[in-house]
Amino acid sequence: MAADKDSEAGERLASDRVFGVIGGLLLLLGLVYAVRSFLPGGSDTGAGPAAAAVPALAIVSPAAGAEVAQPLVVELDAGTQLVLGPTGWTADGRHLHLFAGGTEVMATATELQPAGGTRYRWTLARLPGDTTTLRLAWSDERHRTIEQGASAPVPVRLR
């Protein structure tokens, strides 16, 4: 009878070890998944701005080297449809910022007008200086610039 109890205890000890190892592996896998989801671009869910492809921005007008009147109208191609949201004109959780030299601006509801397809016209408030370089970039919900998809710089003369 004592041998039967020892055999049962040995079997229980072996199964406890197996289940313990399996439980430890599952905990480790959960930890790896949790850490990856907090890293930039670490989510594989396909949702949100980190996972979606970033559309390329382009300044269609004015052309590089152009002399332009103020208020300046910039025609842009967003590479995607924009919608007006709480953080400005957005696409997949990103919104537009325009850099004009040392000035960074975000389009208000009335400054950006659809021009067909993925093109828009942005009427800017008066910019300082007589020459500047324009560049468009996406920003995240905290207004951090996303370099991927940014437009080429376009130098212009202001009058």
Secondary structure as GFF3:
##gff-version 3
##sequence-region A 1 159
A	DSSP	alpha_helix	2	38	.	.	.	ID=ss1
A	DSSP	beta_strand	58	61	.	.	.	ID=ss2
A	DSSP	beta_strand	67	68	.	.	.	ID=ss3
A	DSSP	beta_strand	73	77	.	.	.	ID=ss4
A	DSSP	beta_strand	83	85	.	.	.	ID=ss5
A	DSSP	beta_strand	88	91	.	.	.	ID=ss6
A	DSSP	beta_strand	94	100	.	.	.	ID=ss7
A	DSSP	beta_strand	103	105	.	.	.	ID=ss8
A	DSSP	beta_strand	112	116	.	.	.	ID=ss9
A	DSSP	beta_strand	119	123	.	.	.	ID=ss10
A	DSSP	beta_strand	131	139	.	.	.	ID=ss11
A	DSSP	beta_strand	145	146	.	.	.	ID=ss12
A	DSSP	beta_strand	154	158	.	.	.	ID=ss13
###
